[in-house]
Amino acid sequence: QTQLNRIAQNYPAIPVITVDGIYGERTANSVRAFQRIFNLPQTGITDYATWYEISEIYVGVSRIAEPG
């Protein structure tokens, strides 16, 4: 949830969600939006491919924010 919210700062089509550790409908919707943007099957489930892509994008957008 935290990583999705950070990615949403750069990709506003991804809904920001409450970080509560519960994989509810709002989290699934956010995951579906992420999957749609990054051309993954839109299941709303964080499978290995989705988790890998979230991790990769999170690292990328986090580095953008680092001072040079």
N, C-alpha and C positions, 0 to 999 in steps of 0.2 A: 504494500500500500504506500509506503514511504517513497519507494523508488518510482512507482507510477505517478505519484503527485509531483515529484521532481521533474519527471519527463513531461508532465502536463504543462509545466511552465513554458516549455519550448514548443509543445504541440497542444494548443488549447482545445482541440477537438476531443481530447481525452478528459472525461469528467474528473474533477478533484473529488476525492473520497475521504471519509473520516478514517484515520488510522486507529483501528480498534482491534486488529487481529482476527476479526470475524470475516470469513469469506462469504459474504452475503450477496444479494442481488446487485447492490451498488458496485461492489468490487467486481463482480462478473461483468457488469455493463462497461466498466472502465477497461477491463481486460479485453472485451470485445472491440471496443474503440481502438485500443492499441493494436490488436490483431488486424483490424481493417486497415489502419494506416500503414502497417509494416508488412502487408500482404501475407498474413498467416491465416489459416482456417479460423473463422470467427465462432469459436466454441464457447468462449467465456471461461474456459478452463486453462489454468496455468500449467500446461504440459512442459516437457523438456524444451521443445523448440521455442515456446513462448518465454519461458524463464530465461533461456540463453539470450534471446533478443532483448528482453527487458534489461538484463544485466549489461549487455553491450551498449545499448542506447543510454542507460543510466550513467555509465562511465564516461561516455562521450559528452553528454550534456553537463555532467559535473565538471569535467575538465574545461569546458568552455568558460565556466564561471571563475576558474582559477586565475589569479593575477599572473601576468607574464613575467 
